[in-house]
Amino acid sequence: MSETDVVVVTGAGGMGLAVARRIGSGRSVVLADASPEALDRAVSALRAEGYAVQGQLTDVSDARAVVELAEAAGKKGRVTSVVHTAGVSAATSTVQKIMQVDLAGTAHIIDAFTAVATRGTSLVCVASMAGHYATLSRTDERQLATAPADELLSLDVVTSAGEDPIAAYIIAKRANQVRVQAAALAWNRLGARINTISPGVISTPMAKSEAQSASGDHMMAMLDACGAGRTGTPGEIAEAAAFLTGPRSLYITGTDILIDGGQAAWIRWHRPQ
């Protein structure tokens, strides 16, 4: 009997569910989330649709919990795909929470799954178009990319965010992008791949909370100004994740796919100064 192919998805929200549905058919799915209620709902929904799914309560800001997630997935079979969607937003979270979950949490995922990755494993970390707005020095980016995970929260570039959640979010998401780039060499040596996806405004419950925040009108105005005229869908992110974890992207690693309807391009070249 052939070894079971295992797919790991962190985050039981709209994006994580879309990814699990897109790449989980015929595989053993391990779905992780920090909310017991959200995890139970998502697991029940996927099982009702015929997916072989196991839920694992995991707070990605807890390094030990992430190691336990990776070990549990490795015991189920060959970990072929890991898609890390779990995160918090600038509109609804504190600076501390953003740095613990979005910054350190992604570093924990990379570290833990490096230990169970084998030839053919693909890890996709969901960053954000916000990372493309960062204006950090080369030194700051190198520290974010290479510092041990347990030292990240004490870096000067991290503490420089002060009490500004938006600044914290931009730093955290840029860190996701550069940390994945820096990890690509080790993953190549394993015969594995690692990339980021940077979504723009995607129609998820988190995005709806952001739309109702003080910056919501500005966010939606940018979508109109850049010509997209709409938010993205979780299914569009799931398609990109399927591509990056599938056989048609075997030469793609250490890079980022920006999926934002052209917002970053508009901001760089067309936004009124």
C-alpha positions in Angstrom: 0.0 0.0 0.0 1.4 3.4 -1.0 2.2 6.0 1.7 -0.5 8.5 2.4 -0.1 12.0 1.0 -0.7 14.6 3.7 -1.8 18.2 3.2 -1.5 20.6 6.0 -3.5 23.8 6.1 -3.3 26.4 8.9 -6.2 28.7 9.4 -9.8 27.5 9.3 -11.2 30.7 7.9 -12.4 31.4 4.4 -9.0 31.2 2.8 -7.9 28.1 4.6 -11.2 26.3 3.8 -10.9 27.2 0.1 -7.4 25.8 0.0 -8.3 22.6 1.8 -11.2 22.1 -0.7 -9.0 22.8 -3.7 -6.0 20.6 -2.8 -7.3 18.1 -0.3 -9.3 15.7 -2.5 -7.9 12.1 -2.2 -5.4 13.2 0.5 -5.2 13.2 4.2 -5.9 16.8 5.3 -4.6 18.2 8.6 -6.4 21.5 9.4 -5.0 23.7 12.2 -6.5 26.7 13.9 -6.2 28.4 17.3 -10.0 28.6 17.7 -11.7 25.4 18.8 -15.1 26.5 17.6 -13.8 27.6 14.1 -11.8 24.4 13.8 -14.8 22.2 14.7 -17.0 24.0 12.2 -14.5 23.7 9.4 -13.7 20.0 10.0 -17.4 19.1 10.2 -18.0 21.0 6.9 -15.1 19.3 5.1 -16.0 15.8 6.4 -19.6 16.3 5.2 -18.2 17.0 1.8 -16.2 13.8 1.8 -12.7 15.0 2.8 -10.5 12.9 5.0 -9.7 15.7 7.5 -8.3 15.8 11.0 -8.4 19.0 13.1 -5.5 20.0 15.3 -5.8 22.9 17.7 -2.7 25.0 17.1 -1.7 28.5 18.1 1.1 29.3 15.6 2.6 31.9 18.0 3.5 28.9 20.2 6.6 27.3 18.7 6.0 24.0 20.6 2.5 23.7 19.3 3.7 24.2 15.7 6.3 21.5 16.2 3.6 19.1 17.4 1.5 20.0 14.4 4.4 19.1 12.0 5.2 15.9 13.9 1.5 14.8 13.8 1.4 15.5 10.1 4.6 13.6 9.5 3.3 10.5 11.3 0.2 10.4 9.1 2.3 10.0 5.9 4.3 12.0 3.4 3.8 15.7 3.9 3.4 16.9 0.3 1.8 20.3 0.8 1.7 22.9 3.6 -0.3 26.1 3.1 0.0 28.5 6.0 -3.0 30.9 5.9 -3.4 31.5 9.7 -3.0 35.2 10.6 -4.5 38.3 12.1 -5.2 41.7 10.6 -4.1 45.2 11.4 -7.6 46.4 11.7 -8.7 44.1 14.5 -5.4 43.2 16.3 -2.8 44.7 18.6 0.8 45.3 17.6 1.8 42.5 20.0 -0.7 40.0 18.5 0.4 40.9 14.9 4.0 40.3 15.7 3.4 37.1 17.7 1.1 35.5 15.1 1.9 37.0 11.7 5.7 37.4 12.2 6.8 34.8 14.7 4.1 32.3 13.8 5.3 32.1 10.2 8.9 31.6 11.3 7.7 28.8 13.5 5.9 27.2 10.6 9.0 27.4 8.4 11.2 25.9 11.1 8.9 23.1 12.1 8.1 21.9 8.6 11.7 22.1 7.5 12.2 19.1 9.9 9.5 17.0 8.2 9.9 18.1 4.6 11.0 15.5 2.1 11.6 15.6 -1.7 8.6 17.1 -3.3 7.2 18.9 -0.3 5.9 22.4 -1.0 5.3 25.0 1.6 3.3 28.2 0.8 3.1 30.9 3.4 0.3 33.5 2.9 1.9 37.0 3.4 0.2 40.1 2.1 0.5 42.9 -0.5 1.3 45.0 2.6 4.8 43.5 2.5 5.4 45.1 -0.9 4.8 48.5 0.7 7.7 48.1 3.2 10.7 50.5 3.0 13.1 48.7 5.2 16.9 48.8 5.1 18.9 45.9 3.7 20.2 45.3 7.3 16.7 45.2 8.7 15.5 42.8 6.0 18.5 40.5 6.6 17.7 40.4 10.3 14.0 39.6 9.6 15.1 36.9 7.1 17.7 35.1 9.2 17.4 35.8 12.9 16.4 32.8 15.0 12.6 32.7 15.5 12.9 33.3 19.3 14.9 36.5 18.7 12.6 38.1 16.1 10.3 40.0 18.5 13.2 41.8 20.1 14.7 43.1 16.9 15.0 46.9 16.6 13.0 46.8 13.3 10.2 45.0 15.1 10.0 47.2 18.1 10.2 50.3 15.9 6.5 49.7 15.0 5.6 51.2 18.4 1.9 51.1 18.9 1.0 51.3 15.2 -0.8 48.1 14.0 -0.5 49.1 10.3 3.3 49.6 10.6 3.5 46.3 12.5 1.5 44.4 9.8 3.7 45.8 7.0 6.9 44.8 8.9 5.5 41.3 9.7 4.4 40.6 6.1 7.6 41.8 4.6 9.4 39.5 7.1 7.3 36.6 5.8 8.4 37.3 2.2 12.1 37.7 3.0 12.2 34.8 5.4 10.8 32.5 2.8 13.4 33.7 0.3 16.2 33.0 2.8 14.8 29.6 3.6 14.8 28.5 -0.1 18.4 27.2 -0.1 17.7 24.8 2.8 14.5 23.6 1.1 16.2 23.2 -2.2 18.8 20.9 -0.5 15.9 18.8 0.7 14.4 18.6 -2.8 11.5 20.7 -1.5 10.1 24.2 -2.3 8.9 27.2 -0.3 7.1 30.3 -1.6 4.8 33.1 -0.4 1.5 34.3 -1.8 0.7 38.0 -1.1 -3.1 38.6 -1.4 -4.7 42.0 -1.7 -8.2 42.5 -0.4 -9.9 39.1 -0.4 -13.5 38.5 0.5 -13.1 36.8 3.8 -14.6 37.5 7.3 -11.3 39.2 8.2 -11.4 41.5 5.2 -15.0 42.3 6.0 -13.9 43.4 9.5 -11.2 45.6 7.9 -13.8 47.1 5.5 -15.8 48.2 8.4 -12.8 49.8 10.2 -11.6 53.4 9.9 -9.5 52.5 6.8 -12.3 50.6 5.1 -13.5 53.4 2.8 -9.9 54.1 1.7 -9.3 50.4 1.0 -12.4 50.1 -1.2 -11.6 53.4 -3.0 -8.2 52.0 -3.9 -9.8 48.9 -5.5 -11.9 51.2 -7.7 -8.9 53.5 -8.5 -6.6 50.7 -9.6 -9.3 49.4 -12.0 -10.0 46.1 -10.3 -13.4 47.2 -9.1 -13.8 44.3 -6.8 -12.3 42.2 -4.0 -10.6 39.0 -4.7 -12.1 35.6 -3.7 -10.7 32.9 -1.5 -11.0 30.6 -4.5 -8.5 32.7 -6.4 -6.0 32.4 -3.6 -6.6 28.6 -3.5 -5.9 28.4 -7.2 -2.5 30.0 -6.7 -1.8 27.7 -3.7 -2.7 24.7 -5.9 -0.3 25.9 -8.6 2.6 26.4 -6.1 2.0 23.0 -4.4 1.4 21.1 -7.7 3.6 19.6 -10.5 3.5 22.6 -12.8 5.6 24.8 -10.5 8.6 22.6 -9.8 11.1 25.3 -10.7 9.5 28.0 -8.6 10.9 28.5 -5.1 12.0 31.3 -2.9 9.6 33.9 -4.5 6.3 35.6 -4.0 3.1 35.7 -6.1 1.3 39.0 -5.7 -2.5 38.6 -6.1 -4.0 42.0 -5.5 -5.9 43.1 -8.6 -3.2 45.6 -9.5 -3.3 47.6 -6.3 0.5 47.6 -5.6 1.2 48.6 -9.3 -1.3 51.4 -9.1 0.1 52.7 -5.8 3.7 52.7 -7.3 2.9 54.3 -10.6 -0.4 56.0 -10.6 -1.5 57.1 -7.1 -1.6 60.9 -6.9 1.4 62.2 -4.9 
